[in-house]
Amino acid sequence: MIDDLRRRIVIFDFDGTIVYLNTDWEGLREKLRDIVRRTLSIDEPFSPIDAGLRRIKKLDFALFSKVIATVANHEIRGYTGKIVTPVVSFLKDHMATSQSLAIFSGNTRSAIESVLSRLDIHPTVIIGREDILDDPKPSPKGLIKIIEHFRVQSTDLVFIGDSELDLMAGRRCGVRTYLWRSLWT
């Protein structure tokens, strides 16, 4: 199976698949509420966080940009150096022989880029929270964007994640999808 991955464009989820983030989501929610209260004088509960982000994006795009940067900073601070060792080893090996690597995650692009650069992993394309905010996993929207980026068929891809949402998104798009634990245990 691993040899088959080397011949395909490989897409990975991020948190829980490549690294483990220990993000203080409740602290983030409070910080976002405070920013919105001070800026728009409204009480946005950010419950769930993505629903609040969608509402703010519709109300005030400049504020949305500030809020999404705050989310990214919290995610980056949540990275403590804990990695999924077999996946990171595969990624480093894969990057040495191919540039066909993508990330499809509910985390922010800047957090993904920041953490992966520390690991010297540089994907060709990252589809993050900002790109799929209106259609999060299990919607296949992010995978469709990757297919369009590489100009390939869904059968040319393999998606590796850590959750049922990842499996559902892959199946809905016709992409062969695995949980990382089924490949590296």
VEXTORGU-577501 format. One record per residue: x negated, y negated, z of N, C-alpha, C, O in turn. Coordinates in pm, whole numbers, padded with zeros to 5 digits, always signed. Each point is the difference from the previous one (the first is absolute). Example, Ala and Ser with C-alpha at 12.3 -4.5 7.8 and 13.67 -1.06 7.14 Angstrom:
BEGIN
-01319+00569+00780+00089-00119+00000-00090-00120+00000-00104+00002+00066+00139-00107-00138-00082-00119+00006+00077-00109+00073-00051-00111+00017
***
This chain:
BEGIN
-00081+00120+00000+00081-00120+00000-00086-00127+00000+00030-00094-00074-00135+00090+00154-00084-00119+00007-00063-00028-00136-00010-00116-00039-00033+00219-00034-00055-00022-00133+00102-00063-00093-00034-00083-00084+00161+00123+00098+00106-00058-00081+00014-00150+00030+00028-00079-00091-00048+00039+00216+00008-00142+00036-00108-00080-00070+00022-00116-00037-00138+00176+00019-00111-00073-00061+00028-00033-00148-00062-00090-00056+00154+00163-00005+00031-00023-00142+00119-00093-00019+00038-00027-00114+00020-00022+00221+00120-00083-00010-00022-00136+00064-00097-00023+00073+00189-00066-00102+00004-00127+00071+00062+00031+00136+00111+00054+00007-00181-00090+00097+00046+00035+00134+00049-00126+00070-00066-00105-00001+00183+00118+00062+00062-00108+00075+00008+00045+00145+00041+00112+00029-00079-00199+00061+00008+00031+00143+00087-00101+00072+00001-00119-00033+00072+00167+00132+00059-00086+00101-00118-00050+00083-00112+00047-00018+00134-00139+00107-00110-00059+00077+00003+00042+00146-00075+00090+00040+00160-00153+00040+00004+00028+00145+00054+00140+00025+00110+00035-00042-00190+00044+00112+00037+00138+00029-00051+00099-00103+00005+00121+00021-00056-00173-00133-00054+00086-00105-00149-00021-00018-00075+00097-00013+00030-00222+00012-00143-00032-00013-00056-00044+00134-00107+00044+00042+00179-00131+00024-00041-00051+00132+00121+00004+00093+00113+00023-00043-00141-00046+00169+00107-00014+00098-00002-00143+00053-00101-00045+00055+00211-00025-00073+00011-00135+00055+00073+00009+00134+00098+00072+00014-00148-00146+00081+00064-00009+00131+00055-00142+00015-00041-00076+00087+00136+00045-00173+00054-00136-00006+00105-00019+00110+00084+00086+00023-00092-00200+00042+00098-00038+00102+00120-00060-00071+00009-00122-00017+00085+00207-00025+00114-00045-00079+00092-00091+00080+00054-00096-00055-00035+00122+00183+00087-00086+00080-00065-00137+00020+00068-00103-00006-00199+00101+00029-00071-00127+00010+00007-00078-00130+00014-00122+00000-00024+00192-00111+00012-00063-00131+00140-00059-00017+00015-00114-00046+00086+00190+00082+00139-00047-00011+00018-00132+00077+00061-00095-00050-00116+00090+00172+00010-00121+00081-00072-00118-00066+00052-00111-00002-00169+00137-00051-00078-00106-00067+00076-00053-00122+00006-00121-00022+00053+00212-00058+00077-00041-00117+00122-00081+00040+00033-00101-00063+00036+00146+00170+00118-00074+00049-00040-00143+00038+00070-00096-00032-00182+00084+00101-00048-00130+00045-00033-00092-00118+00036-00118+00000-00103+00171-00101-00035-00079-00119+00127-00053-00067+00008-00117-00036+00090+00205+00020+00124-00040-00067+00080-00098+00085+00058-00095-00053-00055+00118+00183+00071-00092+00090-00058-00142-00009+00074-00098-00010-00207+00090+00013-00067-00130-00005+00015-00068-00136+00006-00123-00008-00001+00202-00098+00004-00057-00135+00141-00029-00049+00026-00108-00054+00065+00202+00073+00136-00015-00055+00107-00022+00106+00117-00023-00032-00156+00031+00158+00095-00015+00111+00114+00102-00007+00115-00031+00033-00148+00153-00076+00098+00108+00000-00058+00118+00075-00122+00013+00014+00210+00072+00034-00044+00120+00070+00009+00120-00094+00109+00051-00025-00222-00008-00026-00008+00117-00087-00054+00115+00082-00113-00008+00048+00190+00115-00029-00045+00109+00087-00110+00090-00058-00068+00069+00076+00049-00069-00207-00099+00089-00063+00021+00144+00045-00095+00070+00037+00219-00027-00041+00032+00137+00039+00089+00062-00107+00119-00029-00006-00176+00114-00077-00142+00033-00013-00080-00116-00062+00057-00095-00054-00187+00107+00063-00088-00106-00048+00025-00032-00147+00009-00117-00037+00001+00219-00047+00019-00025-00143+00129-00074-00030+00004-00083-00091+00102+00111+00166+00126-00072-00022-00019-00149+00030+00050-00085-00074-00121+00054+00180-00029-00139+00031-00088-00065-00106+00021-00116-00036-00118+00190-00014-00086-00054-00105+00081-00032-00125-00022-00103-00064+00115+00192+00029+00084-00026-00118+00084-00127+00018+00013-00080-00092+00043+00063+00212+00082-00120+00026-00085-00127-00009+00042-00099-00059-00161+00101+00117-00087-00118-00002-00047-00029-00142-00009-00116-00039-00020+00220-00038-00043-00020-00139+00107-00075-00079-00033-00084-00083+00160+00115+00108+00111-00068-00070+00017-00144+00047+00036-00088-00078-00062+00064+00207+00022-00133+00056-00112-00099-00032+00026-00116-00035-00151+00163+00046-00113-00093-00007-00126+00079-00040-00063+00064+00085+00028-00068-00214-00111+00083-00047-00133-00042+00063-00085+00086+00026+00065-00215-00003-00125-00044+00064-00012+00060+00140-00107+00043+00040+00217-00042+00033-00001+00061+00133-00021+00151-00011-00071+00060+00081+00132+00001-00181-00020+00144-00022-00149+00030-00017-00051+00097+00056-00019-00179-00132-00144+00022-00020-00076-00006+00132-00091+00079+00024+00129-00172+00062-00064-00011+00132+00033+00123+00086-00086+00054+00069+00211-00012-00075+00045+00114+00081-00067+00129-00048-00043+00081+00083+00033-00060-00214-00061+00124-00051-00149+00002+00035-00057+00106+00023-00007-00224-00019-00140-00006+00042-00013+00038+00148-00097+00065+00039+00194-00103+00041+00001+00038+00141+00015+00151+00015-00066+00062+00083+00153-00003-00164+00016+00147+00001-00133+00065-00036-00043+00094+00067-00021-00142-00171-00129+00057-00043-00104-00010+00111-00072+00097+00026+00063-00210+00040-00097-00016+00108+00026+00097+00114-00094+00056+00058+00219-00035-00025+00034+00098+00105-00038+00142-00043-00052+00078+00080+00079-00045-00205-00037+00133-00049-00151+00019+00003-00049+00106+00039-00024-00208-00081-00146+00009+00001-00052+00019+00143-00088+00082+00024+00144-00157+00069-00041+00015+00141+00037+00138+00054-00061+00048+00096+00160+00016-00157+00040+00134+00044-00095+00109-00044+00011+00114+00045-00106-00148-00134-00097+00101-00044-00112+00008+00102-00072-00097+00024+00058+00214+00036-00101+00019+00105-00117+00087-00046-00087+00035+00080+00084-00003-00208-00108+00084-00051+00039+00146-00013-00079+00081-00047+00200-00047+00087+00045+00139-00008+00043+00031-00143+00089-00064-00055-00155+00165-00005+00027+00037-00138+00047+00145-00008-00016+00078+00094+00075-00044-00207+00032+00139-00030-00122+00052-00077-00008-00016-00122-00085+00077+00193-00132+00033-00053+00002+00077-00132-00070-00041-00092+00147+00150+00077-00006+00070-00128+00052-00083-00117-00049+00013-00112+00146-00098+00137+00054-00085-00106-00103-00106-00038-00023-00023-00119-00038-00042+00216-00101-00102-00029-00118+00062-00074-00053-00060-00093+00011+00180+00133-00109+00068-00071+00038+00026-00145-00080-00023-00091+00203+00070+00068+00047+00023-00137+00000-00131-00078-00046-00004-00114+00098-00102+00175+00009-00129-00070-00137-00051-00042-00017-00048-00112-00080+00058+00200-00135-00047-00033-00058+00083-00115-00064-00055-00090+00087+00184+00093-00046+00088-00107+00075-00032-00130-00061-00009-00107+00191-00008+00117+00082-00031-00117-00041-00133-00062-00008-00010-00122-00019-00090+00203-00039-00132-00050-00136+00006-00069-00029-00081-00089-00055+00175+00130-00132+00013-00063+00013+00055-00143-00088-00023-00083+00196+00096+00055+00014+00064-00130+00116-00055-00083+00013+00035-00118+00071-00120+00175+00118-00049-00070+00043-00135+00057-00018-00027+00119+00075-00054-00203+00055-00127+00048+00153+00008+00009+00066-00102+00018-00012+00220-00031+00145+00019-00004+00056+00027+00139+00038+00113+00033-00034-00217+00047+00049+00012+00136+00097-00114+00028-00028-00116-00030+00143+00151+00087+00099-00101+00034+00049+00022+00142-00007+00111+00053+00058-00216+00008+00061+00005+00132+00144-00048-00014+00027-00102-00064+00065+00177+00125+00142-00036+00004+00043+00009+00146+00013+00110+00055+00007-00226+00007+00019-00003+00144+00098-00108+00042+00021-00099-00071+00038+00119+00186+00084-00102+00062-00080-00102+00079+00058-00090+00060-00189+00101-00059-00086-00099+00064-00032-00111-00100+00018+00017-00120-00066-00130+00171-00030-00112-00088-00126+00027-00082-00092+00068+00044+00091-00125-00165-00115+00017-00088-00128-00049+00065-00103+00067-00006+00109-00185+00070-00125-00054+00056-00052+00085+00115-00121+00012+00017+00209+00048+00062-00046+00089+00107-00063+00125-00060-00105+00046+00047+00168+00009-00149-00054+00120-00066-00138-00031-00058-00095+00075+00021+00085-00185-00095-00129-00039-00060-00107-00020+00106-00113+00046-00017+00148-00115+00125-00096-00029+00106-00053+00128+00064-00121+00016+00016+00210+00072+00021-00042+00123+00068-00076+00091-00096-00104+00055+00037+00155-00037-00159-00069+00090-00094-00137-00054-00039-00092+00079-00024+00077-00210+00016-00132-00054-00034-00102+00033+00109-00118+00020-00030+00162-00014+00154-00090+00041+00109-00047+00144-00018-00108+00037+00046+00189+00043-00115-00034+00140-00025-00066+00018-00136-00030+00112-00041+00006-00223-00029-00057+00000-00135+00085+00081-00098-00051+00076-00081+00182-00096+00092+00097+00061-00091+00073-00114-00069+00057-00087+00066-00059+00088-00200+00055-00110-00077+00095+00054-00107-00043+00031-00111+00171-00021+00144+00096+00052-00097+00017-00093-00120-00026-00120+00008+00069+00177-00118+00028-00078-00120+00122-00087+00020+00002-00116-00043+00100+00170+00106+00124-00075+00021+00056+00032+00139-00008+00113+00049+00064-00216+00014+00065+00016+00130+00142-00054-00012+00021-00115-00037+00075+00199+00068+00139-00042+00010+00032+00001+00149+00006+00105+00064+00015-00224-00010+00022-00014+00143+00138-00054+00034+00087-00015-00087-00069-00015+00213+00127-00048+00055+00062-00112-00084+00120+00001-00027-00202-00097-00015+00050-00113-00075+00061+00042-00133+00094-00063-00049-00148+00169-00009+00043+00045-00133+00128+00083+00004+00072+00009-00100-00043+00050+00214+00115+00090+00010+00098-00043+00107+00084+00079+00044-00093-00204-00001+00083-00048+00110+00149+00021-00027+00075+00036+00090-00032-00059-00214+00141+00016-00033+00038+00145-00026+00118+00035+00006-00214+00049-00034+00024+00142-00027-00108+00086+00067-00082+00060-00069+00082-00052+00202-00104+00077+00069+00018+00151-00020+00104+00046-00048-00207+00029+00085+00012+00145-00004+00127+00041+00076+00028-00058+00105+00047+00152-00154-00033+00100-00102+00027-00042-00144-00003+00085-00089+00030-00213+00064+00014-00044-00139-00131+00029-00074-00108-00018+00056+00117+00063-00179-00121+00026-00078-00056-00125-00068-00092+00012-00081+00145-00130+00112-00040-00123-00069-00152-00020-00001-00057-00037-00103-00007+00061+00216-00146-00016+00006-00073+00097-00090-00099-00036-00064+00146+00158+00057-00062+00100-00088+00021-00038-00147-00089+00019-00082+00206-00073+00050+00026-00044-00136-00096-00112-00039-00048-00003-00113+00020-00089+00205-00097-00107-00027-00139+00058-00028-00072-00049-00087+00036+00154+00159-00132+00063-00022-00003+00069-00136-00099-00011-00073+00206+00081+00038+00009+00064-00132-00016-00106-00110-00073+00021-00097+00142-00133+00113-00010-00107-00098-00141-00060-00006-00050-00033-00107-00013+00020+00224-00136-00056+00004-00098+00087-00080-00078-00050-00081+00084+00181+00105-00093+00091-00066+00046+00042-00139-00077+00059-00076+00204-00089+00042+00057+00039-00130-00008+00150-00021-00053+00049-00100+00106+00023+00198-00001+00146-00003+00140+00054+00027+00094-00077+00023-00081+00206-00026+00125+00068+00036-00006+00039+00147-00108+00009+00058+00223+00014+00001+00004+00040+00142-00075+00131+00023-00052+00023+00110+00044+00062-00210-00070+00129+00014-00151-00016+00005-00072+00095+00032+00022-00215-00063-00145-00026+00006-00044-00042+00140-00119-00022+00024+00215+00010+00068-00028-00052+00133+00020+00106+00107+00075+00097-00018-00143-00118+00129+00024+00076+00123+00010-00103+00112-00085-00089+00010+00187+00101+00073+00020-00091+00112-00016+00078+00130+00061+00105+00018-00145-00157+00070-00027+00066+00128+00038-00095+00113-00047-00113+00007+00133+00162+00081+00045-00082+00111+00007+00079+00128-00059+00107+00014+00135-00162+00082+00009+00065+00130+00143+00010+00051+00022+00043+00113+00076-00081-00196+00136-00003+00052+00102+00051-00100-00028+00017-00119+00146+00008+00170+00111+00042-00085+00034-00110-00101+00039+00030-00113-00053-00157+00152+00025-00110-00094-00094+00006-00120+00040-00027-00113-00166+00063+00138-00096+00016-00109+00044+00112-00093-00001-00016-00122+00039+00130+00179+00046+00113-00081+00121-00039-00084+00008+00034-00118+00087-00103+00179+00121-00039-00071-00031-00097-00115+00054+00015-00110-00139-00113+00134-00036-00096-00105-00065+00072-00118+00034-00026-00115-00127+00115+00145-00066+00076-00106+00096+00084-00080-00004+00000-00123+00090+00072+00192+00099+00085-00070+00092-00083-00088+00031+00039-00112+00014-00154+00162+00092-00086-00075-00064-00055-00128+00069-00041-00093-00203+00040+00091-00071-00054-00116-00059+00110-00088-00055-00029-00106+00066+00154+00149-00057+00109-00077-00150+00015+00015-00067+00058-00085+00014-00112+00195-00144+00007+00028-00025+00116+00096+00068+00012+00102-00164+00072-00134-00037+00107+00091-00047-00063+00131-00092-00082+00001+00155+00120+00110-00024-00066+00128-00028+00103+00109+00064+00104+00008-00163-00137+00077-00040+00089+00109-00017-00080+00129-00028-00119-00003+00045+00187+00113-00041-00055+00128-00148+00034+00016-00041+00111-00031-00038-00206+00078-00145+00023+00006-00035+00122+00084-00097+00069-00030+00174-00042+00135-00032+00113+00086+00011+00134-00074-00065+00097+00038+00148-00091-00143+00013+00124-00076-00121+00024-00090-00020+00112-00047-00060-00214+00023-00116+00013-00087-00130+00014+00076-00092+00068-00046+00083-00132+00163-00125-00003+00075+00023+00045+00145-00010-00081+00092+00041+00207-00072+00012+00051+00136-00078+00126+00016-00003+00059+00109
***
